[in-house]
Amino acid sequence: MVLKLRLGDTVRLKKVHPCGSYRWLVVRLGADIGLECSGCQRRTLLQRSYLEPKVREIVPREPSRSMARDQEPA
């Protein structure tokens, strides 16, 4: 199964990072996935095939306020 990730999504992994955080921000997409720890801001690149079984949950990004303002009826 291929993960449907987008830039800005947050993923929760099964194992805790040494800093104590489970949440990682997706900062790069491709064959390798770039992740930034939400706790200590450390960045890492993981192969997609290595990351997929380790993901417990995908938290979609929140729509930005400027986009919401643009979509309001006039």
PDB file with one MODEL, atoms N, CA, C and O in Angstrom:
MODEL        1
ATOM      1  N   MET A   1       0.847  -1.177   0.000  1.00  0.00           N
ATOM      2  CA  MET A   1       0.000   0.000   0.000  1.00  0.00           C
ATOM      3  C   MET A   1       0.900   1.251   0.000  1.00  0.00           C
ATOM      4  O   MET A   1       1.852   1.340   0.776  1.00  0.00           O
ATOM      5  N   VAL A   2       0.590   2.190  -0.860  1.00  0.00           N
ATOM      6  CA  VAL A   2       1.355   3.422  -0.963  1.00  0.00           C
ATOM      7  C   VAL A   2       0.712   4.484  -0.076  1.00  0.00           C
ATOM      8  O   VAL A   2      -0.493   4.724  -0.155  1.00  0.00           O
ATOM      9  N   LEU A   3       1.519   5.114   0.761  1.00  0.00           N
ATOM     10  CA  LEU A   3       1.008   6.183   1.615  1.00  0.00           C
ATOM     11  C   LEU A   3       0.672   7.407   0.777  1.00  0.00           C
ATOM     12  O   LEU A   3       1.432   7.777  -0.118  1.00  0.00           O
ATOM     13  N   LYS A   4      -0.444   8.024   1.057  1.00  0.00           N
ATOM     14  CA  LYS A   4      -0.816   9.242   0.361  1.00  0.00           C
ATOM     15  C   LYS A   4      -0.444  10.426   1.251  1.00  0.00           C
ATOM     16  O   LYS A   4      -1.267  10.938   2.008  1.00  0.00           O
ATOM     17  N   LEU A   5       0.807  10.844   1.141  1.00  0.00           N
ATOM     18  CA  LEU A   5       1.328  11.938   1.948  1.00  0.00           C
ATOM     19  C   LEU A   5       1.369  13.210   1.134  1.00  0.00           C
ATOM     20  O   LEU A   5       1.530  13.174  -0.086  1.00  0.00           O
ATOM     21  N   ARG A   6       1.222  14.343   1.815  1.00  0.00           N
ATOM     22  CA  ARG A   6       1.374  15.657   1.197  1.00  0.00           C
ATOM     23  C   ARG A   6       2.311  16.468   2.079  1.00  0.00           C
ATOM     24  O   ARG A   6       2.456  16.191   3.270  1.00  0.00           O
ATOM     25  N   LEU A   7       2.943  17.465   1.486  1.00  0.00           N
ATOM     26  CA  LEU A   7       3.798  18.350   2.273  1.00  0.00           C
ATOM     27  C   LEU A   7       2.965  19.008   3.362  1.00  0.00           C
ATOM     28  O   LEU A   7       1.850  19.462   3.108  1.00  0.00           O
ATOM     29  N   GLY A   8       3.496  19.060   4.555  1.00  0.00           N
ATOM     30  CA  GLY A   8       2.799  19.681   5.669  1.00  0.00           C
ATOM     31  C   GLY A   8       1.986  18.716   6.505  1.00  0.00           C
ATOM     32  O   GLY A   8       1.517  19.087   7.581  1.00  0.00           O
ATOM     33  N   ASP A   9       1.804  17.475   6.040  1.00  0.00           N
ATOM     34  CA  ASP A   9       1.110  16.477   6.851  1.00  0.00           C
ATOM     35  C   ASP A   9       1.985  16.110   8.049  1.00  0.00           C
ATOM     36  O   ASP A   9       3.208  16.237   8.001  1.00  0.00           O
ATOM     37  N   THR A  10       1.349  15.662   9.104  1.00  0.00           N
ATOM     38  CA  THR A  10       2.058  15.169  10.275  1.00  0.00           C
ATOM     39  C   THR A  10       1.796  13.679  10.375  1.00  0.00           C
ATOM     40  O   THR A  10       0.652  13.234  10.280  1.00  0.00           O
ATOM     41  N   VAL A  11       2.868  12.900  10.567  1.00  0.00           N
ATOM     42  CA  VAL A  11       2.721  11.456  10.736  1.00  0.00           C
ATOM     43  C   VAL A  11       3.090  11.085  12.160  1.00  0.00           C
ATOM     44  O   VAL A  11       4.007  11.657  12.750  1.00  0.00           O
ATOM     45  N   ARG A  12       2.361  10.120  12.703  1.00  0.00           N
ATOM     46  CA  ARG A  12       2.665   9.586  14.032  1.00  0.00           C
ATOM     47  C   ARG A  12       3.256   8.206  13.815  1.00  0.00           C
ATOM     48  O   ARG A  12       2.622   7.338  13.215  1.00  0.00           O
ATOM     49  N   LEU A  13       4.471   8.005  14.302  1.00  0.00           N
ATOM     50  CA  LEU A  13       5.161   6.733  14.124  1.00  0.00           C
ATOM     51  C   LEU A  13       4.918   5.809  15.308  1.00  0.00           C
ATOM     52  O   LEU A  13       4.497   6.253  16.376  1.00  0.00           O
ATOM     53  N   LYS A  14       5.185   4.526  15.114  1.00  0.00           N
ATOM     54  CA  LYS A  14       4.953   3.532  16.159  1.00  0.00           C
ATOM     55  C   LYS A  14       5.934   3.661  17.311  1.00  0.00           C
ATOM     56  O   LYS A  14       5.561   3.463  18.467  1.00  0.00           O
ATOM     57  N   LYS A  15       7.193   3.994  17.007  1.00  0.00           N
ATOM     58  CA  LYS A  15       8.212   4.108  18.059  1.00  0.00           C
ATOM     59  C   LYS A  15       8.490   5.575  18.364  1.00  0.00           C
ATOM     60  O   LYS A  15       8.394   6.435  17.488  1.00  0.00           O
ATOM     61  N   VAL A  16       8.830   5.839  19.599  1.00  0.00           N
ATOM     62  CA  VAL A  16       9.116   7.194  20.056  1.00  0.00           C
ATOM     63  C   VAL A  16      10.538   7.601  19.645  1.00  0.00           C
ATOM     64  O   VAL A  16      11.452   6.776  19.638  1.00  0.00           O
ATOM     65  N   HIS A  17      10.708   8.861  19.310  1.00  0.00           N
ATOM     66  CA  HIS A  17      12.029   9.427  19.015  1.00  0.00           C
ATOM     67  C   HIS A  17      12.759   9.631  20.348  1.00  0.00           C
ATOM     68  O   HIS A  17      12.086   9.811  21.363  1.00  0.00           O
ATOM     69  N   PRO A  18      14.069   9.613  20.400  1.00  0.00           N
ATOM     70  CA  PRO A  18      14.789   9.806  21.665  1.00  0.00           C
ATOM     71  C   PRO A  18      14.419  11.088  22.414  1.00  0.00           C
ATOM     72  O   PRO A  18      14.589  11.152  23.632  1.00  0.00           O
ATOM     73  N   CYS A  19      13.919  12.104  21.717  1.00  0.00           N
ATOM     74  CA  CYS A  19      13.526  13.336  22.401  1.00  0.00           C
ATOM     75  C   CYS A  19      12.165  13.190  23.084  1.00  0.00           C
ATOM     76  O   CYS A  19      11.785  14.051  23.878  1.00  0.00           O
ATOM     77  N   GLY A  20      11.426  12.115  22.790  1.00  0.00           N
ATOM     78  CA  GLY A  20      10.140  11.865  23.424  1.00  0.00           C
ATOM     79  C   GLY A  20       8.937  12.108  22.533  1.00  0.00           C
ATOM     80  O   GLY A  20       7.808  11.904  22.978  1.00  0.00           O
ATOM     81  N   SER A  21       9.129  12.530  21.305  1.00  0.00           N
ATOM     82  CA  SER A  21       8.024  12.846  20.406  1.00  0.00           C
ATOM     83  C   SER A  21       7.721  11.678  19.470  1.00  0.00           C
ATOM     84  O   SER A  21       8.626  10.958  19.048  1.00  0.00           O
ATOM     85  N   TYR A  22       6.433  11.498  19.147  1.00  0.00           N
ATOM     86  CA  TYR A  22       6.005  10.510  18.167  1.00  0.00           C
ATOM     87  C   TYR A  22       5.681  11.173  16.822  1.00  0.00           C
ATOM     88  O   TYR A  22       5.571  10.485  15.807  1.00  0.00           O
ATOM     89  N   ARG A  23       5.530  12.490  16.808  1.00  0.00           N
ATOM     90  CA  ARG A  23       5.030  13.190  15.624  1.00  0.00           C
ATOM     91  C   ARG A  23       6.151  13.772  14.771  1.00  0.00           C
ATOM     92  O   ARG A  23       7.115  14.344  15.279  1.00  0.00           O
ATOM     93  N   TRP A  24       5.995  13.609  13.452  1.00  0.00           N
ATOM     94  CA  TRP A  24       6.964  14.090  12.472  1.00  0.00           C
ATOM     95  C   TRP A  24       6.228  14.859  11.382  1.00  0.00           C
ATOM     96  O   TRP A  24       5.149  14.447  10.957  1.00  0.00           O
ATOM     97  N   LEU A  25       6.788  15.955  10.930  1.00  0.00           N
ATOM     98  CA  LEU A  25       6.233  16.786   9.869  1.00  0.00           C
ATOM     99  C   LEU A  25       6.868  16.375   8.539  1.00  0.00           C
ATOM    100  O   LEU A  25       8.086  16.221   8.454  1.00  0.00           O
ATOM    101  N   VAL A  26       6.049  16.198   7.505  1.00  0.00           N
ATOM    102  CA  VAL A  26       6.552  15.831   6.181  1.00  0.00           C
ATOM    103  C   VAL A  26       7.062  17.098   5.500  1.00  0.00           C
ATOM    104  O   VAL A  26       6.295  18.031   5.263  1.00  0.00           O
ATOM    105  N   VAL A  27       8.371  17.131   5.182  1.00  0.00           N
ATOM    106  CA  VAL A  27       8.979  18.314   4.573  1.00  0.00           C
ATOM    107  C   VAL A  27       9.511  18.047   3.168  1.00  0.00           C
ATOM    108  O   VAL A  27       9.916  18.984   2.479  1.00  0.00           O
ATOM    109  N   ARG A  28       9.518  16.778   2.726  1.00  0.00           N
ATOM    110  CA  ARG A  28      10.001  16.444   1.382  1.00  0.00           C
ATOM    111  C   ARG A  28       9.316  15.173   0.926  1.00  0.00           C
ATOM    112  O   ARG A  28       9.126  14.244   1.710  1.00  0.00           O
ATOM    113  N   LEU A  29       8.942  15.134  -0.359  1.00  0.00           N
ATOM    114  CA  LEU A  29       8.314  13.948  -0.928  1.00  0.00           C
ATOM    115  C   LEU A  29       9.108  13.468  -2.125  1.00  0.00           C
ATOM    116  O   LEU A  29       9.809  14.243  -2.777  1.00  0.00           O
ATOM    117  N   GLY A  30       8.991  12.200  -2.401  1.00  0.00           N
ATOM    118  CA  GLY A  30       9.686  11.581  -3.519  1.00  0.00           C
ATOM    119  C   GLY A  30       9.938  10.130  -3.171  1.00  0.00           C
ATOM    120  O   GLY A  30       9.192   9.536  -2.393  1.00  0.00           O
ATOM    121  N   ALA A  31      10.989   9.551  -3.743  1.00  0.00           N
ATOM    122  CA  ALA A  31      11.353   8.182  -3.381  1.00  0.00           C
ATOM    123  C   ALA A  31      11.747   8.137  -1.908  1.00  0.00           C
ATOM    124  O   ALA A  31      11.467   7.161  -1.211  1.00  0.00           O
ATOM    125  N   ASP A  32      12.398   9.200  -1.442  1.00  0.00           N
ATOM    126  CA  ASP A  32      12.716   9.363  -0.024  1.00  0.00           C
ATOM    127  C   ASP A  32      11.763  10.389   0.566  1.00  0.00           C
ATOM    128  O   ASP A  32      11.400  11.360  -0.097  1.00  0.00           O
ATOM    129  N   ILE A  33      11.361  10.175   1.802  1.00  0.00           N
ATOM    130  CA  ILE A  33      10.461  11.090   2.497  1.00  0.00           C
ATOM    131  C   ILE A  33      11.282  11.868   3.515  1.00  0.00           C
ATOM    132  O   ILE A  33      11.970  11.269   4.341  1.00  0.00           O
ATOM    133  N   GLY A  34      11.219  13.182   3.466  1.00  0.00           N
ATOM    134  CA  GLY A  34      11.894  14.030   4.432  1.00  0.00           C
ATOM    135  C   GLY A  34      10.974  14.309   5.605  1.00  0.00           C
ATOM    136  O   GLY A  34       9.842  14.757   5.422  1.00  0.00           O
ATOM    137  N   LEU A  35      11.455  14.047   6.801  1.00  0.00           N
ATOM    138  CA  LEU A  35      10.667  14.247   8.022  1.00  0.00           C
ATOM    139  C   LEU A  35      11.412  15.163   8.976  1.00  0.00           C
ATOM    140  O   LEU A  35      12.641  15.145   9.046  1.00  0.00           O
ATOM    141  N   GLU A  36      10.639  15.975   9.719  1.00  0.00           N
ATOM    142  CA  GLU A  36      11.199  16.836  10.755  1.00  0.00           C
ATOM    143  C   GLU A  36      10.480  16.522  12.058  1.00  0.00           C
ATOM    144  O   GLU A  36       9.251  16.561  12.119  1.00  0.00           O
ATOM    145  N   CYS A  37      11.239  16.213  13.094  1.00  0.00           N
ATOM    146  CA  CYS A  37      10.664  15.869  14.397  1.00  0.00           C
ATOM    147  C   CYS A  37       9.957  17.082  14.986  1.00  0.00           C
ATOM    148  O   CYS A  37      10.498  18.188  14.972  1.00  0.00           O
ATOM    149  N   SER A  38       8.752  16.876  15.502  1.00  0.00           N
ATOM    150  CA  SER A  38       7.994  17.972  16.103  1.00  0.00           C
ATOM    151  C   SER A  38       8.547  18.362  17.464  1.00  0.00           C
ATOM    152  O   SER A  38       8.262  19.454  17.955  1.00  0.00           O
ATOM    153  N   GLY A  39       9.331  17.490  18.082  1.00  0.00           N
ATOM    154  CA  GLY A  39       9.883  17.781  19.391  1.00  0.00           C
ATOM    155  C   GLY A  39      11.193  18.545  19.355  1.00  0.00           C
ATOM    156  O   GLY A  39      11.338  19.569  20.023  1.00  0.00           O
ATOM    157  N   CYS A  40      12.158  18.044  18.568  1.00  0.00           N
ATOM    158  CA  CYS A  40      13.499  18.637  18.585  1.00  0.00           C
ATOM    159  C   CYS A  40      13.912  19.250  17.238  1.00  0.00           C
ATOM    160  O   CYS A  40      15.026  19.760  17.119  1.00  0.00           O
ATOM    161  N   GLN A  41      13.048  19.210  16.233  1.00  0.00           N
ATOM    162  CA  GLN A  41      13.281  19.763  14.897  1.00  0.00           C
ATOM    163  C   GLN A  41      14.432  19.083  14.150  1.00  0.00           C
ATOM    164  O   GLN A  41      14.971  19.660  13.206  1.00  0.00           O
ATOM    165  N   ARG A  42      14.809  17.893  14.546  1.00  0.00           N
ATOM    166  CA  ARG A  42      15.824  17.142  13.797  1.00  0.00           C
ATOM    167  C   ARG A  42      15.188  16.653  12.504  1.00  0.00           C
ATOM    168  O   ARG A  42      14.025  16.250  12.488  1.00  0.00           O
ATOM    169  N   ARG A  43      15.964  16.692  11.414  1.00  0.00           N
ATOM    170  CA  ARG A  43      15.464  16.264  10.110  1.00  0.00           C
ATOM    171  C   ARG A  43      16.131  14.961   9.694  1.00  0.00           C
ATOM    172  O   ARG A  43      17.292  14.701  10.011  1.00  0.00           O
ATOM    173  N   THR A  44      15.356  14.147   8.970  1.00  0.00           N
ATOM    174  CA  THR A  44      15.878  12.883   8.476  1.00  0.00           C
ATOM    175  C   THR A  44      15.213  12.535   7.155  1.00  0.00           C
ATOM    176  O   THR A  44      14.100  12.983   6.880  1.00  0.00           O
ATOM    177  N   LEU A  45      15.884  11.745   6.344  1.00  0.00           N
ATOM    178  CA  LEU A  45      15.330  11.214   5.097  1.00  0.00           C
ATOM    179  C   LEU A  45      15.176   9.708   5.266  1.00  0.00           C
ATOM    180  O   LEU A  45      16.113   9.020   5.670  1.00  0.00           O
ATOM    181  N   LEU A  46      13.986   9.205   4.953  1.00  0.00           N
ATOM    182  CA  LEU A  46      13.736   7.767   5.027  1.00  0.00           C
ATOM    183  C   LEU A  46      13.207   7.281   3.689  1.00  0.00           C
ATOM    184  O   LEU A  46      12.450   7.986   3.022  1.00  0.00           O
ATOM    185  N   GLN A  47      13.602   6.090   3.301  1.00  0.00           N
ATOM    186  CA  GLN A  47      13.040   5.501   2.100  1.00  0.00           C
ATOM    187  C   GLN A  47      11.561   5.245   2.329  1.00  0.00           C
ATOM    188  O   GLN A  47      11.150   4.840   3.417  1.00  0.00           O
ATOM    189  N   ARG A  48      10.765   5.486   1.294  1.00  0.00           N
ATOM    190  CA  ARG A  48       9.316   5.296   1.402  1.00  0.00           C
ATOM    191  C   ARG A  48       8.985   3.874   1.854  1.00  0.00           C
ATOM    192  O   ARG A  48       8.107   3.681   2.695  1.00  0.00           O
ATOM    193  N   SER A  49       9.670   2.890   1.309  1.00  0.00           N
ATOM    194  CA  SER A  49       9.398   1.490   1.660  1.00  0.00           C
ATOM    195  C   SER A  49       9.741   1.186   3.118  1.00  0.00           C
ATOM    196  O   SER A  49       9.133   0.298   3.716  1.00  0.00           O
ATOM    197  N   TYR A  50      10.696   1.902   3.697  1.00  0.00           N
ATOM    198  CA  TYR A  50      11.068   1.731   5.101  1.00  0.00           C
ATOM    199  C   TYR A  50      10.066   2.433   6.014  1.00  0.00           C
ATOM    200  O   TYR A  50       9.762   1.941   7.101  1.00  0.00           O
ATOM    201  N   LEU A  51       9.554   3.583   5.572  1.00  0.00           N
ATOM    202  CA  LEU A  51       8.657   4.392   6.410  1.00  0.00           C
ATOM    203  C   LEU A  51       7.243   3.813   6.502  1.00  0.00           C
ATOM    204  O   LEU A  51       6.625   3.852   7.566  1.00  0.00           O
ATOM    205  N   GLU A  52       6.730   3.275   5.390  1.00  0.00           N
ATOM    206  CA  GLU A  52       5.327   2.848   5.336  1.00  0.00           C
ATOM    207  C   GLU A  52       4.897   1.926   6.478  1.00  0.00           C
ATOM    208  O   GLU A  52       3.851   2.185   7.075  1.00  0.00           O
ATOM    209  N   PRO A  53       5.638   0.866   6.820  1.00  0.00           N
ATOM    210  CA  PRO A  53       5.161   0.008   7.916  1.00  0.00           C
ATOM    211  C   PRO A  53       5.308   0.640   9.304  1.00  0.00           C
ATOM    212  O   PRO A  53       4.728   0.140  10.267  1.00  0.00           O
ATOM    213  N   LYS A  54       6.060   1.712   9.421  1.00  0.00           N
ATOM    214  CA  LYS A  54       6.305   2.331  10.720  1.00  0.00           C
ATOM    215  C   LYS A  54       5.305   3.434  11.065  1.00  0.00           C
ATOM    216  O   LYS A  54       5.307   3.936  12.189  1.00  0.00           O
ATOM    217  N   VAL A  55       4.451   3.816  10.112  1.00  0.00           N
ATOM    218  CA  VAL A  55       3.474   4.890  10.332  1.00  0.00           C
ATOM    219  C   VAL A  55       2.238   4.326  11.012  1.00  0.00           C
ATOM    220  O   VAL A  55       1.659   3.341  10.553  1.00  0.00           O
ATOM    221  N   ARG A  56       1.840   4.955  12.102  1.00  0.00           N
ATOM    222  CA  ARG A  56       0.632   4.558  12.805  1.00  0.00           C
ATOM    223  C   ARG A  56      -0.560   5.394  12.354  1.00  0.00           C
ATOM    224  O   ARG A  56      -1.669   4.874  12.231  1.00  0.00           O
ATOM    225  N   GLU A  57      -0.342   6.694  12.103  1.00  0.00           N
ATOM    226  CA  GLU A  57      -1.448   7.596  11.791  1.00  0.00           C
ATOM    227  C   GLU A  57      -0.925   8.752  10.949  1.00  0.00           C
ATOM    228  O   GLU A  57       0.209   9.196  11.128  1.00  0.00           O
ATOM    229  N   ILE A  58      -1.764   9.242  10.019  1.00  0.00           N
ATOM    230  CA  ILE A  58      -1.444  10.436   9.241  1.00  0.00           C
ATOM    231  C   ILE A  58      -2.426  11.520   9.657  1.00  0.00           C
ATOM    232  O   ILE A  58      -3.639  11.349   9.542  1.00  0.00           O
ATOM    233  N   VAL A  59      -1.894  12.638  10.142  1.00  0.00           N
ATOM    234  CA  VAL A  59      -2.724  13.776  10.539  1.00  0.00           C
ATOM    235  C   VAL A  59      -2.637  14.796   9.402  1.00  0.00           C
ATOM    236  O   VAL A  59      -1.583  15.400   9.203  1.00  0.00           O
ATOM    237  N   PRO A  60      -3.733  14.999   8.648  1.00  0.00           N
ATOM    238  CA  PRO A  60      -3.661  15.925   7.521  1.00  0.00           C
ATOM    239  C   PRO A  60      -3.392  17.349   7.980  1.00  0.00           C
ATOM    240  O   PRO A  60      -3.745  17.736   9.094  1.00  0.00           O
ATOM    241  N   ARG A  61      -2.761  18.122   7.103  1.00  0.00           N
ATOM    242  CA  ARG A  61      -2.459  19.519   7.419  1.00  0.00           C
ATOM    243  C   ARG A  61      -3.751  20.309   7.513  1.00  0.00           C
ATOM    244  O   ARG A  61      -4.755  19.975   6.883  1.00  0.00           O
ATOM    245  N   GLU A  62      -3.704  21.360   8.311  1.00  0.00           N
ATOM    246  CA  GLU A  62      -4.861  22.234   8.449  1.00  0.00           C
ATOM    247  C   GLU A  62      -4.843  23.254   7.324  1.00  0.00           C
ATOM    248  O   GLU A  62      -3.775  23.734   6.944  1.00  0.00           O
ATOM    249  N   PRO A  63      -6.017  23.596   6.781  1.00  0.00           N
ATOM    250  CA  PRO A  63      -6.031  24.627   5.739  1.00  0.00           C
ATOM    251  C   PRO A  63      -5.594  25.955   6.329  1.00  0.00           C
ATOM    252  O   PRO A  63      -5.955  26.297   7.455  1.00  0.00           O
ATOM    253  N   SER A  64      -4.815  26.701   5.558  1.00  0.00           N
ATOM    254  CA  SER A  64      -4.331  27.985   6.073  1.00  0.00           C
ATOM    255  C   SER A  64      -5.471  28.992   6.141  1.00  0.00           C
ATOM    256  O   SER A  64      -6.456  28.886   5.411  1.00  0.00           O
ATOM    257  N   ARG A  65      -5.324  29.951   7.012  1.00  0.00           N
ATOM    258  CA  ARG A  65      -6.377  30.949   7.196  1.00  0.00           C
ATOM    259  C   ARG A  65      -6.554  31.815   5.957  1.00  0.00           C
ATOM    260  O   ARG A  65      -7.671  32.231   5.649  1.00  0.00           O
ATOM    261  N   SER A  66      -5.464  32.092   5.243  1.00  0.00           N
ATOM    262  CA  SER A  66      -5.580  32.914   4.044  1.00  0.00           C
ATOM    263  C   SER A  66      -6.398  32.198   2.977  1.00  0.00           C
ATOM    264  O   SER A  66      -7.150  32.849   2.251  1.00  0.00           O
ATOM    265  N   MET A  67      -6.272  30.864   2.861  1.00  0.00           N
ATOM    266  CA  MET A  67      -7.070  30.120   1.898  1.00  0.00           C
ATOM    267  C   MET A  67      -8.535  30.135   2.296  1.00  0.00           C
ATOM    268  O   MET A  67      -9.409  30.268   1.439  1.00  0.00           O
ATOM    269  N   ALA A  68      -8.814  29.999   3.589  1.00  0.00           N
ATOM    270  CA  ALA A  68     -10.194  30.003   4.060  1.00  0.00           C
ATOM    271  C   ALA A  68     -10.834  31.370   3.807  1.00  0.00           C
ATOM    272  O   ALA A  68     -12.011  31.449   3.456  1.00  0.00           O
ATOM    273  N   ARG A  69     -10.071  32.431   3.982  1.00  0.00           N
ATOM    274  CA  ARG A  69     -10.589  33.767   3.761  1.00  0.00           C
ATOM    275  C   ARG A  69     -10.924  33.980   2.285  1.00  0.00           C
ATOM    276  O   ARG A  69     -11.916  34.634   1.962  1.00  0.00           O
ATOM    277  N   ASP A  70     -10.094  33.427   1.380  1.00  0.00           N
ATOM    278  CA  ASP A  70     -10.322  33.569  -0.048  1.00  0.00           C
ATOM    279  C   ASP A  70     -11.572  32.805  -0.501  1.00  0.00           C
ATOM    280  O   ASP A  70     -12.184  33.179  -1.502  1.00  0.00           O
ATOM    281  N   GLN A  71     -11.960  31.752   0.207  1.00  0.00           N
ATOM    282  CA  GLN A  71     -13.074  30.921  -0.209  1.00  0.00           C
ATOM    283  C   GLN A  71     -14.416  31.382   0.342  1.00  0.00           C
ATOM    284  O   GLN A  71     -15.450  30.827  -0.030  1.00  0.00           O
ATOM    285  N   GLU A  72     -14.428  32.386   1.223  1.00  0.00           N
ATOM    286  CA  GLU A  72     -15.680  32.874   1.758  1.00  0.00           C
ATOM    287  C   GLU A  72     -16.475  33.580   0.670  1.00  0.00           C
ATOM    288  O   GLU A  72     -15.895  34.255  -0.180  1.00  0.00           O
ATOM    289  N   PRO A  73     -17.818  33.429   0.686  1.00  0.00           N
ATOM    290  CA  PRO A  73     -18.623  34.110  -0.319  1.00  0.00           C
ATOM    291  C   PRO A  73     -18.573  35.612  -0.145  1.00  0.00           C
ATOM    292  O   PRO A  73     -18.498  36.115   0.976  1.00  0.00           O
ATOM    293  N   ALA A  74     -18.616  36.324  -1.254  1.00  0.00           N
ATOM    294  CA  ALA A  74     -18.526  37.789  -1.218  1.00  0.00           C
ATOM    295  C   ALA A  74     -19.849  38.445  -0.922  1.00  0.00           C
ATOM    296  O   ALA A  74     -19.929  39.672  -0.860  1.00  0.00           O
TER     297      ALA A  74
ENDMDL
END
